[in-house]
Amino acid sequence: MASSDANPARPAPGLRLCALTEIADPGARGFRFRENQKLFAGFVVRQGDTVRGFVDSCPHAGWPLSALDDRYLTRDSRYILCAGHGALFEPGGLCVAGPCAGDRLTPWPVEARDGDVWTA
């Protein structure tokens, strides 16, 4: 699988994604960007003032993690869930259960600054 860094649809650092309050605490929100025929899909997980971004791609199968918009977390918000096969990931991206146990989600650098979420 090609690095998402080479994807021309990946947003450059310094792009405002949303207000921090637009992501539930704890919660997650997906983002999609298109450049011609290329698509970049990422999501941001929020816990308090901490945000982490990931490329929206299962390390096991390559498909998007969420079957529904912004539904990336388990019901108790403790884990990121792959809706395709039920793999569970810690908020830092490490897979702790499922066929990709031990693998990691691909990070997408984001940061919370001045009440907003930005690409980093």
The first five atom37 places (N, CA, C, CB, O) and aatype in JSON, in Angstrom:
{
  "aatype": [12, 0, 15, 15, 3, 0, 2, 14, 0, 1, 14, 0, 14, 7, 10, 1, 10, 4, 0, 10, 16, 6, 9, 0, 3, 14, 7, 0, 1, 7, 13, 1, 13, 1, 6, 2, 5, 11, 10, 13, 0, 7, 13, 19, 19, 1, 5, 7, 3, 16, 19, 1, 7, 13, 19, 3, 15, 4, 14, 8, 0, 7, 17, 14, 10, 15, 0, 10, 3, 3, 1, 18, 10, 16, 1, 3, 15, 1, 18, 9, 10, 4, 0, 7, 8, 7, 0, 10, 13, 6, 14, 7, 7, 10, 4, 19, 0, 7, 14, 4, 0, 7, 3, 1, 10, 16, 14, 17, 14, 19, 6, 0, 1, 3, 7, 3, 19, 17, 16, 0],
  "atom_mask": [
    [1, 1, 1, 1, 1],
    [1, 1, 1, 1, 1],
    [1, 1, 1, 1, 1],
    [1, 1, 1, 1, 1],
    [1, 1, 1, 1, 1],
    [1, 1, 1, 1, 1],
    [1, 1, 1, 1, 1],
    [1, 1, 1, 1, 1],
    [1, 1, 1, 1, 1],
    [1, 1, 1, 1, 1],
    [1, 1, 1, 1, 1],
    [1, 1, 1, 1, 1],
    [1, 1, 1, 1, 1],
    [1, 1, 1, 0, 1],
    [1, 1, 1, 1, 1],
    [1, 1, 1, 1, 1],
    [1, 1, 1, 1, 1],
    [1, 1, 1, 1, 1],
    [1, 1, 1, 1, 1],
    [1, 1, 1, 1, 1],
    [1, 1, 1, 1, 1],
    [1, 1, 1, 1, 1],
    [1, 1, 1, 1, 1],
    [1, 1, 1, 1, 1],
    [1, 1, 1, 1, 1],
    [1, 1, 1, 1, 1],
    [1, 1, 1, 0, 1],
    [1, 1, 1, 1, 1],
    [1, 1, 1, 1, 1],
    [1, 1, 1, 0, 1],
    [1, 1, 1, 1, 1],
    [1, 1, 1, 1, 1],
    [1, 1, 1, 1, 1],
    [1, 1, 1, 1, 1],
    [1, 1, 1, 1, 1],
    [1, 1, 1, 1, 1],
    [1, 1, 1, 1, 1],
    [1, 1, 1, 1, 1],
    [1, 1, 1, 1, 1],
    [1, 1, 1, 1, 1],
    [1, 1, 1, 1, 1],
    [1, 1, 1, 0, 1],
    [1, 1, 1, 1, 1],
    [1, 1, 1, 1, 1],
    [1, 1, 1, 1, 1],
    [1, 1, 1, 1, 1],
    [1, 1, 1, 1, 1],
    [1, 1, 1, 0, 1],
    [1, 1, 1, 1, 1],
    [1, 1, 1, 1, 1],
    [1, 1, 1, 1, 1],
    [1, 1, 1, 1, 1],
    [1, 1, 1, 0, 1],
    [1, 1, 1, 1, 1],
    [1, 1, 1, 1, 1],
    [1, 1, 1, 1, 1],
    [1, 1, 1, 1, 1],
    [1, 1, 1, 1, 1],
    [1, 1, 1, 1, 1],
    [1, 1, 1, 1, 1],
    [1, 1, 1, 1, 1],
    [1, 1, 1, 0, 1],
    [1, 1, 1, 1, 1],
    [1, 1, 1, 1, 1],
    [1, 1, 1, 1, 1],
    [1, 1, 1, 1, 1],
    [1, 1, 1, 1, 1],
    [1, 1, 1, 1, 1],
    [1, 1, 1, 1, 1],
    [1, 1, 1, 1, 1],
    [1, 1, 1, 1, 1],
    [1, 1, 1, 1, 1],
    [1, 1, 1, 1, 1],
    [1, 1, 1, 1, 1],
    [1, 1, 1, 1, 1],
    [1, 1, 1, 1, 1],
    [1, 1, 1, 1, 1],
    [1, 1, 1, 1, 1],
    [1, 1, 1, 1, 1],
    [1, 1, 1, 1, 1],
    [1, 1, 1, 1, 1],
    [1, 1, 1, 1, 1],
    [1, 1, 1, 1, 1],
    [1, 1, 1, 0, 1],
    [1, 1, 1, 1, 1],
    [1, 1, 1, 0, 1],
    [1, 1, 1, 1, 1],
    [1, 1, 1, 1, 1],
    [1, 1, 1, 1, 1],
    [1, 1, 1, 1, 1],
    [1, 1, 1, 1, 1],
    [1, 1, 1, 0, 1],
    [1, 1, 1, 0, 1],
    [1, 1, 1, 1, 1],
    [1, 1, 1, 1, 1],
    [1, 1, 1, 1, 1],
    [1, 1, 1, 1, 1],
    [1, 1, 1, 0, 1],
    [1, 1, 1, 1, 1],
    [1, 1, 1, 1, 1],
    [1, 1, 1, 1, 1],
    [1, 1, 1, 0, 1],
    [1, 1, 1, 1, 1],
    [1, 1, 1, 1, 1],
    [1, 1, 1, 1, 1],
    [1, 1, 1, 1, 1],
    [1, 1, 1, 1, 1],
    [1, 1, 1, 1, 1],
    [1, 1, 1, 1, 1],
    [1, 1, 1, 1, 1],
    [1, 1, 1, 1, 1],
    [1, 1, 1, 1, 1],
    [1, 1, 1, 1, 1],
    [1, 1, 1, 1, 1],
    [1, 1, 1, 0, 1],
    [1, 1, 1, 1, 1],
    [1, 1, 1, 1, 1],
    [1, 1, 1, 1, 1],
    [1, 1, 1, 1, 1],
    [1, 1, 1, 1, 1]
  ],
  "atom_positions": [
    [[0.85, -1.17, 0.0], [0.0, 0.0, 0.0], [0.9, 1.24, 0.0], [-0.97, -0.01, 1.22], [1.87, 1.29, 0.75]],
    [[0.58, 2.22, -0.82], [1.38, 3.43, -0.94], [1.21, 4.3, 0.3], [1.0, 4.21, -2.21], [0.16, 4.29, 0.94]],
    [[2.23, 5.05, 0.62], [2.17, 5.97, 1.74], [1.15, 7.05, 1.47], [3.55, 6.59, 2.01], [1.05, 7.55, 0.35]],
    [[0.38, 7.42, 2.5], [-0.6, 8.48, 2.34], [0.07, 9.82, 2.14], [-1.53, 8.53, 3.55], [-0.57, 10.76, 1.67]],
    [[1.38, 9.94, 2.49], [2.11, 11.19, 2.25], [2.17, 11.51, 0.77], [3.51, 11.1, 2.83], [2.22, 12.69, 0.4]],
    [[2.17, 10.49, -0.09], [2.27, 10.69, -1.53], [0.92, 11.03, -2.15], [2.85, 9.45, -2.19], [0.85, 11.35, -3.33]],
    [[-0.15, 10.98, -1.38], [-1.49, 11.24, -1.89], [-1.68, 12.74, -2.07], [-2.56, 10.65, -0.93], [-1.62, 13.48, -1.09]],
    [[-1.91, 13.21, -3.29], [-2.08, 14.66, -3.51], [-3.33, 15.23, -2.85], [-2.12, 14.96, -4.99], [-3.46, 16.44, -2.72]],
    [[-4.25, 14.38, -2.44], [-5.46, 14.87, -1.78], [-5.26, 15.07, -0.28], [-6.61, 13.9, -2.01], [-6.09, 15.67, 0.39]],
    [[-4.14, 14.56, 0.25], [-3.86, 14.75, 1.68], [-3.67, 16.23, 1.96], [-2.6, 13.94, 2.12], [-2.86, 16.88, 1.29]],
    [[-4.41, 16.79, 2.93], [-4.3, 18.23, 3.19], [-2.94, 18.61, 3.77], [-5.41, 18.68, 4.13], [-2.34, 17.86, 4.54]],
    [[-2.48, 19.76, 3.39], [-1.19, 20.26, 3.86], [-1.3, 20.68, 5.33], [-0.72, 21.46, 2.99], [-2.39, 20.97, 5.82]],
    [[-0.17, 20.7, 6.03], [-0.18, 21.21, 7.41], [-0.72, 22.64, 7.45], [1.25, 21.15, 8.01], [-0.52, 23.43, 6.52]],
    [[-1.4, 22.95, 8.55], [-1.91, 24.3, 8.73], [-3.34, 24.5, 8.27], [0.0, 0.0, 0.0], [-3.83, 25.63, 8.27]],
    [[-4.03, 23.43, 7.89], [-5.43, 23.55, 7.48], [-6.33, 23.39, 8.7], [-5.79, 22.5, 6.4], [-6.2, 22.42, 9.44]],
    [[-7.24, 24.33, 8.91], [-8.22, 24.21, 10.0], [-9.26, 23.18, 9.59], [-8.9, 25.6, 10.31], [-9.87, 23.28, 8.53]],
    [[-9.45, 22.16, 10.45], [-10.41, 21.1, 10.15], [-11.79, 21.43, 10.73], [-9.91, 19.77, 10.71], [-12.81, 21.27, 10.04]],
    [[-11.83, 21.87, 11.99], [-13.09, 22.18, 12.65], [-12.8, 22.79, 14.01], [-13.99, 20.91, 12.79], [-11.65, 22.83, 14.45]],
    [[-13.84, 23.25, 14.66], [-13.71, 23.67, 16.06], [-13.59, 22.42, 16.92], [-14.93, 24.55, 16.52], [-14.21, 21.4, 16.62]],
    [[-12.81, 22.48, 17.97], [-12.65, 21.34, 18.88], [-14.01, 20.89, 19.42], [-11.7, 21.7, 20.05], [-14.25, 19.7, 19.58]],
    [[-14.89, 21.84, 19.69], [-16.21, 21.52, 20.22], [-17.12, 20.8, 19.22], [-16.89, 22.78, 20.69], [-18.18, 20.31, 19.6]],
    [[-16.73, 20.72, 17.96], [-17.51, 19.99, 16.96], [-17.24, 18.48, 17.01], [-17.19, 20.53, 15.56], [-17.88, 17.71, 16.29]],
    [[-16.31, 18.07, 17.86], [-16.04, 16.66, 18.08], [-16.44, 16.35, 19.52], [-14.52, 16.3, 17.81], [-15.97, 17.01, 20.45]],
    [[-17.3, 15.36, 19.7], [-17.75, 14.98, 21.05], [-16.53, 14.64, 21.92], [-18.73, 13.77, 20.99], [-15.47, 14.28, 21.41]],
    [[-16.71, 14.76, 23.22], [-15.63, 14.45, 24.16], [-16.09, 13.35, 25.11], [-15.2, 15.71, 24.95], [-16.88, 13.65, 26.0]],
    [[-15.64, 12.11, 24.99], [-14.77, 11.63, 23.91], [-15.59, 11.37, 22.65], [-14.03, 10.33, 24.35], [-16.8, 11.15, 22.7]],
    [[-14.91, 11.41, 21.53], [-15.59, 11.19, 20.26], [-14.62, 11.19, 19.1], [0.0, 0.0, 0.0], [-13.4, 11.26, 19.29]],
    [[-15.17, 11.12, 17.91], [-14.35, 11.08, 16.7], [-15.12, 11.72, 15.55], [-13.94, 9.63, 16.35], [-16.35, 11.78, 15.57]],
    [[-14.38, 12.19, 14.57], [-14.99, 12.79, 13.38], [-14.12, 12.48, 12.17], [-15.15, 14.33, 13.55], [-12.9, 12.57, 12.22]],
    [[-14.78, 12.11, 11.09], [-14.08, 11.8, 9.85], [-13.98, 13.0, 8.93], [0.0, 0.0, 0.0], [-14.81, 13.91, 8.99]],
    [[-12.95, 13.0, 8.08], [-12.73, 14.07, 7.11], [-12.34, 13.45, 5.79], [-11.62, 15.05, 7.61], [-11.59, 12.47, 5.75]],
    [[-12.85, 14.0, 4.7], [-12.55, 13.52, 3.35], [-12.1, 14.69, 2.49], [-13.79, 12.82, 2.71], [-12.69, 15.77, 2.53]],
    [[-11.05, 14.45, 1.72], [-10.52, 15.48, 0.82], [-10.31, 14.84, -0.55], [-9.19, 16.09, 1.37], [-9.86, 13.7, -0.65]],
    [[-10.63, 15.58, -1.59], [-10.5, 15.06, -2.95], [-9.64, 16.01, -3.79], [-11.91, 14.87, -3.61], [-9.77, 17.24, -3.71]],
    [[-8.77, 15.41, -4.58], [-7.97, 16.15, -5.55], [-8.04, 15.33, -6.84], [-6.45, 16.36, -5.06], [-7.45, 14.26, -6.95]],
    [[-8.79, 15.85, -7.82], [-9.05, 15.1, -9.05], [-9.63, 13.74, -8.71], [-7.75, 14.95, -9.89], [-10.69, 13.67, -8.09]],
    [[-8.97, 12.66, -9.09], [-9.48, 11.31, -8.83], [-8.98, 10.73, -7.51], [-9.1, 10.4, -9.97], [-9.37, 9.62, -7.15]],
    [[-8.12, 11.44, -6.8], [-7.55, 10.94, -5.55], [-8.39, 11.38, -4.35], [-6.1, 11.42, -5.39], [-8.92, 12.49, -4.32]],
    [[-8.51, 10.49, -3.38], [-9.25, 10.77, -2.16], [-8.34, 10.51, -0.96], [-10.54, 9.89, -2.07], [-7.6, 9.52, -0.93]],
    [[-8.39, 11.41, 0.02], [-7.73, 11.18, 1.3], [-8.82, 11.13, 2.35], [-6.66, 12.3, 1.63], [-9.64, 12.04, 2.44]],
    [[-8.83, 10.08, 3.14], [-9.8, 9.92, 4.22], [-9.03, 9.81, 5.53], [-10.72, 8.68, 3.99], [-8.13, 8.98, 5.67]],
    [[-9.39, 10.63, 6.48], [-8.78, 10.6, 7.79], [-9.83, 10.83, 8.86], [0.0, 0.0, 0.0], [-10.96, 11.22, 8.55]],
    [[-9.47, 10.57, 10.1], [-10.39, 10.85, 11.2], [-9.6, 11.32, 12.4], [-11.23, 9.61, 11.55], [-8.41, 11.03, 12.55]],
    [[-10.28, 12.06, 13.26], [-9.69, 12.62, 14.47], [-10.45, 12.07, 15.67], [-9.73, 14.19, 14.44], [-11.68, 12.06, 15.7]],
    [[-9.7, 11.61, 16.66], [-10.25, 11.13, 17.92], [-9.95, 12.18, 18.99], [-9.66, 9.72, 18.32], [-8.81, 12.64, 19.12]],
    [[-10.98, 12.55, 19.74], [-10.81, 13.54, 20.81], [-11.02, 12.9, 22.17], [-11.78, 14.72, 20.62], [-11.97, 12.14, 22.38]],
    [[-10.12, 13.24, 23.09], [-10.28, 12.91, 24.51], [-9.87, 14.16, 25.27], [-9.4, 11.64, 24.94], [-8.68, 14.45, 25.4]],
    [[-10.85, 14.9, 25.76], [-10.56, 16.18, 26.42], [-9.98, 17.15, 25.4], [0.0, 0.0, 0.0], [-10.55, 17.37, 24.33]],
    [[-8.84, 17.73, 25.75], [-8.18, 18.66, 24.84], [-7.16, 17.97, 23.93], [-7.49, 19.76, 25.63], [-6.48, 18.62, 23.15]],
    [[-7.07, 16.64, 24.05], [-6.12, 15.87, 23.24], [-6.82, 15.35, 21.99], [-5.52, 14.7, 24.05], [-7.91, 14.79, 22.06]],
    [[-6.18, 15.55, 20.84], [-6.69, 15.01, 19.58], [-5.59, 14.18, 18.92], [-7.16, 16.15, 18.63], [-4.41, 14.5, 18.99]],
    [[-6.02, 13.1, 18.28], [-5.11, 12.25, 17.51], [-5.76, 12.01, 16.16], [-4.79, 10.89, 18.25], [-6.96, 11.77, 16.08]],
    [[-4.96, 12.07, 15.11], [-5.48, 11.83, 13.77], [-4.92, 10.55, 13.19], [0.0, 0.0, 0.0], [-3.78, 10.17, 13.47]],
    [[-5.75, 9.89, 12.38], [-5.35, 8.66, 11.72], [-5.89, 8.63, 10.3], [-5.84, 7.43, 12.5], [-6.93, 9.21, 10.01]],
    [[-5.16, 7.96, 9.42], [-5.67, 7.69, 8.08], [-6.79, 6.67, 8.26], [-4.53, 7.16, 7.11], [-6.63, 5.69, 8.99]],
    [[-7.9, 6.89, 7.58], [-9.07, 6.02, 7.73], [-8.92, 4.78, 6.86], [-10.37, 6.79, 7.36], [-9.55, 4.65, 5.82]],
    [[-8.06, 3.87, 7.32], [-7.78, 2.64, 6.58], [-7.37, 1.55, 7.55], [-6.67, 2.87, 5.51], [-6.43, 1.72, 8.33]],
    [[-8.07, 0.43, 7.5], [-7.74, -0.7, 8.35], [-6.38, -1.28, 7.94], [-8.85, -1.78, 8.27], [-6.18, -1.55, 6.75]],
    [[-5.46, -1.48, 8.87], [-4.15, -2.03, 8.5], [-4.24, -3.49, 8.03], [-3.19, -1.93, 9.67], [-3.31, -3.99, 7.39]],
    [[-5.33, -4.17, 8.33], [-5.51, -5.56, 7.93], [-6.06, -5.67, 6.51], [-6.44, -6.27, 8.9], [-5.56, -6.46, 5.71]],
    [[-7.09, -4.87, 6.2], [-7.78, -5.04, 4.92], [-7.73, -3.81, 4.01], [-9.2, -5.39, 5.17], [-8.02, -3.92, 2.82]],
    [[-7.36, -2.65, 4.54], [-7.28, -1.45, 3.73], [-8.59, -0.71, 3.52], [0.0, 0.0, 0.0], [-8.62, 0.33, 2.86]],
    [[-9.68, -1.23, 4.07], [-10.96, -0.53, 3.9], [-11.15, 0.5, 5.0], [-12.13, -1.54, 3.9], [-10.43, 0.48, 6.0]],
    [[-12.12, 1.43, 4.82], [-12.39, 2.42, 5.88], [-12.84, 1.72, 7.16], [-13.46, 3.43, 5.41], [-13.49, 0.68, 7.12]],
    [[-12.5, 2.31, 8.3], [-12.84, 1.71, 9.59], [-14.32, 1.83, 9.93], [-12.02, 2.35, 10.68], [-14.89, 0.92, 10.53]],
    [[-14.93, 2.94, 9.57], [-16.31, 3.2, 9.98], [-17.27, 2.94, 8.83], [-16.46, 4.63, 10.49], [-17.04, 3.37, 7.7]],
    [[-18.35, 2.25, 9.14], [-19.41, 2.04, 8.15], [-20.36, 3.24, 8.11], [-20.18, 0.75, 8.45], [-21.06, 3.44, 7.11]],
    [[-20.39, 4.02, 9.18], [-21.26, 5.19, 9.28], [-20.4, 6.41, 9.59], [-22.36, 4.98, 10.36], [-19.37, 6.3, 10.25]],
    [[-20.83, 7.57, 9.12], [-20.09, 8.79, 9.38], [-19.81, 8.99, 10.86], [-20.84, 10.0, 8.83], [-20.71, 8.89, 11.7]],
    [[-18.58, 9.25, 11.17], [-18.13, 9.64, 12.51], [-18.34, 8.57, 13.59], [-18.84, 10.89, 12.92], [-18.27, 8.88, 14.77]],
    [[-18.6, 7.32, 13.21], [-18.79, 6.23, 14.18], [-17.52, 5.39, 14.24], [-20.01, 5.35, 13.8], [-17.5, 4.25, 13.77]],
    [[-16.49, 5.94, 14.83], [-15.2, 5.26, 14.9], [-14.95, 4.58, 16.23], [-14.11, 6.24, 14.62], [-14.08, 3.72, 16.33]],
    [[-15.69, 4.95, 17.26], [-15.41, 4.46, 18.61], [-16.43, 3.4, 19.04], [-15.4, 5.61, 19.61], [-17.56, 3.38, 18.55]],
    [[-16.0, 2.54, 19.96], [-16.93, 1.59, 20.57], [-17.97, 2.37, 21.38], [-16.16, 0.57, 21.47], [-17.79, 3.56, 21.66]],
    [[-19.03, 1.7, 21.76], [-20.11, 2.38, 22.51], [-19.62, 3.04, 23.78], [-21.21, 1.38, 22.86], [-20.12, 4.1, 24.16]],
    [[-18.64, 2.43, 24.45], [-18.11, 3.03, 25.68], [-16.98, 4.03, 25.4], [-17.6, 1.93, 26.6], [-16.4, 4.58, 26.34]],
    [[-16.68, 4.27, 24.13], [-15.66, 5.25, 23.68], [-14.24, 4.91, 24.12], [-16.02, 6.62, 24.19], [-13.37, 5.78, 24.09]],
    [[-13.99, 3.66, 24.51], [-12.65, 3.27, 24.96], [-11.74, 2.89, 23.8], [-12.75, 2.1, 25.93], [-10.52, 3.06, 23.89]],
    [[-12.31, 2.39, 22.72], [-11.5, 1.88, 21.6], [-12.0, 2.41, 20.27], [-11.52, 0.35, 21.59], [-13.16, 2.78, 20.12]],
    [[-11.08, 2.44, 19.31], [-11.43, 2.68, 17.91], [-11.81, 1.31, 17.36], [-10.23, 3.36, 17.1], [-11.11, 0.33, 17.6]],
    [[-12.9, 1.24, 16.62], [-13.44, -0.02, 16.13], [-13.38, -0.08, 14.6], [-14.88, -0.21, 16.61], [-13.77, 0.87, 13.92]],
    [[-12.91, -1.2, 14.08], [-13.03, -1.46, 12.64], [-14.38, -2.15, 12.44], [-11.82, -2.34, 12.09], [-14.56, -3.28, 12.89]],
    [[-15.29, -1.48, 11.78], [-16.63, -2.04, 11.58], [-16.61, -3.26, 10.66], [-17.56, -0.98, 11.01], [-17.54, -4.07, 10.69]],
    [[-15.56, -3.42, 9.85], [-15.48, -4.54, 8.92], [-15.29, -5.88, 9.58], [0.0, 0.0, 0.0], [-15.92, -6.86, 9.18]],
    [[-14.43, -5.94, 10.6], [-14.18, -7.23, 11.24], [-14.04, -7.15, 12.75], [-12.95, -7.84, 10.67], [-13.65, -8.13, 13.38]],
    [[-14.36, -6.01, 13.34], [-14.4, -5.89, 14.79], [-13.06, -5.7, 15.48], [0.0, 0.0, 0.0], [-12.99, -5.82, 16.7]],
    [[-12.0, -5.41, 14.74], [-10.71, -5.14, 15.39], [-10.85, -3.93, 16.3], [-9.59, -4.91, 14.34], [-11.59, -2.99, 16.01]],
    [[-10.13, -3.97, 17.42], [-10.14, -2.87, 18.38], [-8.75, -2.24, 18.47], [-10.59, -3.36, 19.77], [-7.74, -2.94, 18.51]],
    [[-8.73, -0.92, 18.49], [-7.49, -0.16, 18.56], [-7.53, 0.75, 19.78], [-7.26, 0.67, 17.26], [-8.56, 1.36, 20.06]],
    [[-6.42, 0.83, 20.5], [-6.3, 1.8, 21.58], [-6.36, 3.21, 20.97], [-4.97, 1.58, 22.39], [-6.12, 3.37, 19.78]],
    [[-6.67, 4.22, 21.78], [-6.74, 5.59, 21.25], [-5.44, 6.05, 20.57], [-7.09, 6.54, 22.35], [-5.46, 6.96, 19.74]],
    [[-4.31, 5.44, 20.93], [-3.04, 5.77, 20.28], [-2.83, 5.05, 18.96], [0.0, 0.0, 0.0], [-1.83, 5.3, 18.28]],
    [[-3.75, 4.16, 18.58], [-3.68, 3.51, 17.28], [-3.21, 2.07, 17.25], [0.0, 0.0, 0.0], [-3.2, 1.46, 16.19]],
    [[-2.81, 1.5, 18.4], [-2.34, 0.12, 18.45], [-3.52, -0.84, 18.45], [-1.46, -0.11, 19.7], [-4.45, -0.68, 19.24]],
    [[-3.49, -1.85, 17.56], [-4.54, -2.85, 17.52], [-4.32, -3.84, 18.65], [-4.57, -3.58, 16.14], [-3.26, -4.45, 18.77]],
    [[-5.35, -4.0, 19.5], [-5.24, -4.89, 20.66], [-6.13, -6.12, 20.54], [-5.6, -4.13, 21.92], [-6.04, -7.03, 21.37]],
    [[-6.98, -6.18, 19.51], [-7.84, -7.35, 19.31], [-8.27, -7.41, 17.84], [-9.08, -7.31, 20.24], [-8.6, -6.39, 17.24]],
    [[-8.26, -8.61, 17.29], [-8.69, -8.79, 15.91], [-7.55, -9.29, 15.05], [0.0, 0.0, 0.0], [-6.45, -9.53, 15.56]],
    [[-7.79, -9.44, 13.74], [-6.8, -10.04, 12.85], [-5.53, -9.2, 12.64], [-7.43, -10.29, 11.54], [-4.54, -9.69, 12.1]],
    [[-5.57, -7.94, 13.06], [-4.38, -7.1, 12.89], [-3.72, -6.79, 14.23], [-4.75, -5.79, 12.19], [-2.99, -5.81, 14.34]],
    [[-3.97, -7.61, 15.26], [-3.4, -7.39, 16.59], [-1.9, -7.14, 16.5], [-3.69, -8.59, 17.52], [-1.16, -7.9, 15.87]],
    [[-1.47, -6.07, 17.14], [-0.06, -5.69, 17.11], [0.26, -4.67, 16.03], [0.0, 0.0, 0.0], [1.29, -4.0, 16.12]],
    [[-0.59, -4.53, 15.02], [-0.39, -3.52, 13.99], [-0.88, -2.17, 14.52], [-1.15, -3.89, 12.67], [-1.49, -2.1, 15.58]],
    [[-0.59, -1.13, 13.76], [-1.01, 0.22, 14.16], [-1.74, 0.9, 13.02], [0.21, 1.06, 14.58], [-1.5, 0.63, 11.84]],
    [[-2.64, 1.79, 13.41], [-3.25, 2.68, 12.42], [-2.18, 3.66, 11.95], [-4.48, 3.45, 13.02], [-1.25, 3.97, 12.69]],
    [[-2.31, 4.12, 10.73], [-1.37, 5.1, 10.19], [-1.7, 6.48, 10.76], [-1.4, 5.13, 8.63], [-2.82, 6.96, 10.59]],
    [[-0.74, 7.12, 11.43], [-1.01, 8.44, 12.01], [-1.24, 9.5, 10.93], [0.14, 8.86, 12.92], [-0.66, 9.45, 9.85]],
    [[-2.08, 10.45, 11.26], [-2.3, 11.66, 10.46], [-2.09, 12.82, 11.43], [-3.75, 11.69, 9.78], [-2.93, 13.05, 12.3]],
    [[-0.99, 13.55, 11.3], [-0.68, 14.58, 12.29], [-1.72, 15.71, 12.33], [0.69, 15.17, 11.99], [-1.97, 16.39, 11.34]],
    [[-2.31, 15.87, 13.51], [-3.26, 16.94, 13.78], [-2.93, 17.53, 15.15], [-4.75, 16.43, 13.72], [-2.2, 16.92, 15.93]],
    [[-3.47, 18.71, 15.43], [-3.26, 19.33, 16.73], [-4.46, 20.19, 17.09], [-1.97, 20.17, 16.74], [-5.15, 20.73, 16.22]],
    [[-4.7, 20.32, 18.39], [-5.71, 21.24, 18.91], [-4.97, 22.52, 19.3], [-6.51, 20.62, 20.14], [-4.0, 22.5, 20.05]],
    [[-5.47, 23.63, 18.75], [-4.82, 24.93, 19.03], [-5.88, 26.01, 18.98], [-3.67, 25.23, 18.01], [-6.64, 26.11, 18.01]],
    [[-5.92, 26.82, 20.02], [-6.84, 27.97, 20.08], [-8.29, 27.57, 19.86], [-6.45, 28.99, 19.05], [-9.05, 28.31, 19.23]],
    [[-8.68, 26.39, 20.38], [-10.06, 25.95, 20.28], [-10.44, 25.32, 18.96], [0.0, 0.0, 0.0], [-11.62, 25.02, 18.73]],
    [[-9.47, 25.1, 18.08], [-9.72, 24.49, 16.78], [-8.83, 23.28, 16.59], [-9.5, 25.51, 15.66], [-7.86, 23.1, 17.31]],
    [[-9.16, 22.45, 15.6], [-8.35, 21.29, 15.23], [-7.72, 21.6, 13.88], [-9.21, 19.96, 15.19], [-8.41, 21.99, 12.93]],
    [[-6.42, 21.42, 13.8], [-5.63, 21.77, 12.62], [-4.8, 20.57, 12.15], [-4.72, 22.97, 12.91], [-4.43, 19.72, 12.95]],
    [[-4.52, 20.51, 10.86], [-3.53, 19.55, 10.38], [-2.16, 20.07, 10.81], [-3.61, 19.35, 8.8], [-1.93, 21.28, 10.87]],
    [[-1.27, 19.15, 11.11], [0.06, 19.53, 11.6], [1.14, 19.04, 10.64], [0.31, 18.96, 13.02], [2.33, 19.26, 10.88]]
  ]
}
